[in-house]
């Protein structure tokens, strides 16, 4: 199996809190991080709801420094990285002597910066295009800027795989450590809420209410669901080789036991292919972790309110878990955070790790009406109390990508 991979710290900035504990408390209390968007105008669009981070200031996390080279996405990642480094005990002195890597998942990264750069050059002329902004017009800008900011001298990779990017980044980083190619890596994801991505999802009729249906119901698995609400944020985990972490006296919060990935070539348009791909990713993860469905205490679902994709995920879990599906507890935190794209898988992982500490699994906010064949009897808007030792985390993309990961509590 290779080396054991453990989580020794985490950082998160979201619409519901800027620490793992704050986020978990808000989720368990059923607080809504979704509200009318203020970052940009949604006039003329069908959807006006989003999971916006209110009053974000990088100074609160990074002190008085020059933030001009960093756009908003890079600021979110750099601030979150600082929290994860602090939480795991990786000081600046330690980073100067030991390599720490960064694997960041993102769907759009700096698309807003790219759009601004292009608009300014087209409208005012090339002479008015800012060279400072140019460095942020690549999808790996946030990973590079954060590595420079925090002196992260190890592997630096950006995973761009749609909304599954965050969990795929964690899986990739875990595999690097597992095979001995790295000892410590910050892994997770980030995406900002901006007009460009919001407009694209609205035109694609994927946002709640954008498909000409009435009302906003971004509620995973609910019978009334009509699309997702777009969110934003950044979440990073410090992954380490278990032996190295123990040598430096770092407590392990949880262990990444197994992972699996698959692809649906129909990109969600053919029900059977989509269900089979998700089920395959789950089975690969379970096999990799050497655990059975009977050992899984809960499933953190990727569901976000999408009509077909939520159903595909539910059917895939049911196909793998069979009769146990009725009694397995499930969580779907996008009911409160919205679809945070690259950040979503890491936020799910942080939520599960926190649930392992206090035995409280967040409910599915506003889940009141389920379809007749909905297989999860324990799905509820109420927080569920349980002794959580082993969990399955799913991430399902818009374009056929899907992955799963098994997380276990460190005793």
N, C-alpha and C positions, 0 to 999 in steps of 0.2 A: 504493500500500500504506500510505501514511501514515508516521508516525514509527516508528523502530525501538524496541522495548521490551526492556530488558535487566534481568537480576537482578544487583544489586550487593551483596547480603547476605542472610542468613537466620538465623532462630532457631527452635529446636524444643525442646519438652519432651515426652518420650514414656516409655513403660515400658522402653525400651532405651537411653536416653541423652538428655542435655540439651544437645547441640550437633549440628550437621550431621555433623561428623567422627565423634563418638561413636556416633551412630545408624548411620551407614554402616558403621563397623567392626563393630558388633554384628550388623548384617544380613548382612554378608559372612562372618562367623564362624558364622552359623546359630544365634545365641542365641535362646532363647525368651523373649518378654516376657509370655507367658501363664502364669498360675498361679491357685491358689485365691484367690478374692476375700476381702479382709480389710476393705474399706471399709464393708461392710454385710453383714447375714446373708442367706444364700441358702437357708436351711432351708426345706424344702417345695417348692423349685423343682427343675426337672429339670437345669438347668445351673448349675455352680458355678465356671466358668472365666472369666477375664477378663484384659485387658491393663492392669492397674492400675499407676499411677505410685506407687512406694513413697516415703514420707517427703517429700512435696513441701512446701517452705516458701518462701513468696514473699520472705522476708528474704534468702535466699541470692542472690537476683537483684536485688532492689530496695532492700536496706538496711533500716535501722531506721526504719520509717514507720508511719503509721496505716492498717492494712488493713481496718478495720471496715467502711468503705463498699463494699468489694469482696467478692463471694462467690467461691467456689472457681473457677468458670469465668473470672470477670474477673481473678482473680489469675493464673491460668495464661496468659491472653492478655497481661496487662500485663507479666509476666515475660518472655514470649517476645518481645514487642515491644521490650523493652529490649535483648535479645540481638541482634535483627535490626538495630536502630538502631546499636548499637555496631559490629556486623560491617560495616555499610555506611558507617560514618563520619559518620552524621548526629548531630552533637552538639546539646546543648540550645540553644547559641547559634545554630547554623544553623537550627534549627526555629523560633526566635523571629523570624528574618528571612525564612524561606521556608516556604511551605505544604507540608506533608506530609499525605497523606490516609490513610484506613484503610478497607479493604473486607474484612469478616469474614464467612466462611461458617460456618453452624452449623445443626444439625438441631434441637437442643433448648435450647441455651444454658443458661438458668438454671431449668430445669424443677424441679430439686430445691429451689431457693429458693422458687419459686412454690408448690410443694406444702407446704413447711414453713410458709410464710406462711398459707396457707389452713387447714392443720390446726390451727395455733395459734389462729387467729381462731374457728374452729368449736368447738374443744374448750374454750378458756379465755374466749372472748368477744372482741368487737372491740377492747376496750380493751387487750388483750395483743398485738395485731398490731403488729409493729415498723415504724414509719415508715422506719427505715433499710433494712429489707429490702424495703419496697415499691418503692423505686427500682430494685431488681434483678428485679422481677417482669414485665419485658418482654423480648422476645427480642433486642432491640438493646442490652441493658444492658452487655454486655461491651465492645462497640465504643465505646459512649459513655464508659464509665468509663476505658477505656484511652486514648482521645483526650484526656480531661481530665488524666489522670495524666502523659502525655508531651507535652502541648501540641501535639497534632496538629490543625492548624487547617484542613486541606483537606477534601475530600469525606469523609463518614462514612456508610457504608452497611453494612447487614447483609443477607446473602443467605441466605434460608431455603428451601432446595430439597432437603431430605432429605440423604442421604449424599453427594450430588454437590455440596453447597454450597461446599466448599472450593475445588474446581477451578473451579466457576462464578465464585467470587469473584475468582480470579486472572484468569480470562478477561475478566470485566467490568472489572477494574482496568486490564488491558492495553489494552482497547479505549478506555478514557478517555484513557490516555496516547497511544495510537496516533493518536487523532483530535485531539490537542492540547488537551484539556480539563483535563489535569493533567500534572504533570512528575514527581512522586514519590509513590508510594502503597505503603503496607504492605498486603499482600494474602495471604490464606490462610484458615485456619479453626481451629475449636476445638470440642470437646465433652467434658464430664466423664463419668466412670463413676458412675452413681448408681442407687439402687434403682428409682426410678420408670421410667426408660428400660429398665433391665434387665428389670424385671417385664413391661413391655409387649411386649418382643421375645420373652420366654419364653412369654407367653400366645399370641403369634402363631405360636409354634412355628418361629421363625426361628433361634434359638440352637442350637448343637450339642447334640444329645441331647434337645432339647425336643420333638421330634416322635415321641417314644416309641421311638426307636432306641437301641441300646446303645452306650455309649462316647462319648468326645468326639473328633471328627475334623474340626476346623475347618481343613481342609487344601485350599487351592485346587486344583481340577482332579483331586484324588485320587478314585479310584473309591469309597473308603470315606466320603467327605465327608458330613456330616449337619447342616450349618448352620455359622454363624460364631460366633466368640467376640467379645464386645463389648470394645472397648478405649477408651482415652481419650488426650487430649493436645491440644497446640496447636502450630501451625506457621505461620510468617509469612515471606514473602519481601519484600524491598525491590525494587520495580519502579520503573525510571526511564527517562525518555527518554534514548536512547543519547547524544545530543549533550550534554545537560545533565550526564550522568554523566562524560563525557569532559572537559568543561570544568572540573569540580571534581576531576579526577584520580582518580576512583573506578574501580577495575578491574571489568570486567564478567565475571561468572561464566558466564552463559549468556544466550541470547536466546530470547524467546517469538516464534516465527515464525508460528504460525497456530492457529486454534481453530475448533471446530464443536460445535453442540448439536442434539439432536433429542429427540423424545418418542414413547414407545410408549403409545398410548391403552389398550392391553389391560393395562398395568401388569405385564407379565411373564407373564400367564396364557395368552397365545397365542404359541407359539414363533416362528412366522414373523414376526409383527409386531414382536416383541422383537428378533429378529436383524436385521431390516431397519432398525429405528430406530438401533441401535448402529452398524451398518455405515454408515448415512447420516452420523452424527456424525463418524465417522472420515474418510469421503470429503470432507466439508466442511472439516475441519481440514487435510487434505493439500492440497486445492485452495487454501485460504486461504494456506497456507505456500508454495505453488508448489513442492512436492516430490513425488516419485513414491514408490511403495512400495519401489522398489529403492534409494532413498536412506535409508530408515529402517534404523537399525542395531539397534534393539531396541524392544520394546513393554513398557511398565509397565502390567500388567493390574490391573483393579479387583477381580478375583476374590477372594472371601473364604471360600469353603467352602460357599456356597449351591448346592444341587443344580441347580436350573434356571438361575439367573443365570450361574453359571460356564460352563455349557454354551452359553448364548446368546452370551456374550462371545466364547468360543472360535470358535463358528461364524461370528460376524460378522467377526472378524479374518481368518478363513480365506476368507470371501467376498470381502474386499477385497484381500488379499495373494495369493490364488490359489496357484500352485505354490510361491511363496516362503515360504509358511507353514511348511513343513517345516524350513526352515533359519534362520528368524528367532529370535534369542534373546528369551526372555520372562522377566519378573520378576513376582512377586506377593508384595509385602512384608507383606500382611495375614496371611500364614501365620505370621508372628512377632509382629506388632503387634496382631493382631485388627482388627476393623472399628472404626476410630476416627471414623467418621461425618464431621462437618464438617472434621476435621483430616486426613482420609485423602488427599485430592487434593494438598494442600500437602506432606504427608510423602512422597508418591510423587515429587513434583517435586524435593524436596530430595535424595532418594535418587538420582534420575537425574543431577542436577547434580553430585553427589559422584562418581558413577561416571564421568562425563565427565572428571573430574580425575585419577582413578587407574586407569581402565580395568578396574574390577572390578564386575561386575553380580551382585547377590545372587541366590542360588538360591531355590527354593521349598521351604522347610523341610518335611521329612517326606513329600515327594511320592515315594511308592514304588509305588503301583498306579494306573495310568491306564486309562481306558476304551478299548476296542478302536479306536474311531474318533477318538481324541484326535489333533489335527493337528500338535502342536508337538513335533518330535523332539528339540529342544534344551532342552526344559523339564526341569529337573533340580534336586535339592536342593543341588547343588554350585555354588559361585561360578564365574561364567563370565568369562574374560579376553577383552577385546575393545577395539578402538580405537573409542570411542563418540563420534560426531560429531553425529548426529541421532536423536532418539527420539520415539516416540509415547506419550502418557500417556492412559489411559482412566479414566473414572469412571462407574459404572453404579449407579443408584438402585433403591430398593425399589418405587417408585411410578411407574416409567416414564421418569423423567428420565435422560438420558445425555449425556455430553460428552467431547470429546477435545481434546488440545492437542499441538502439535509444538514441541519444545524443541531448540535447536541449541547446540553449543559455540562459545564466543567464542575465536577464535584469538589 
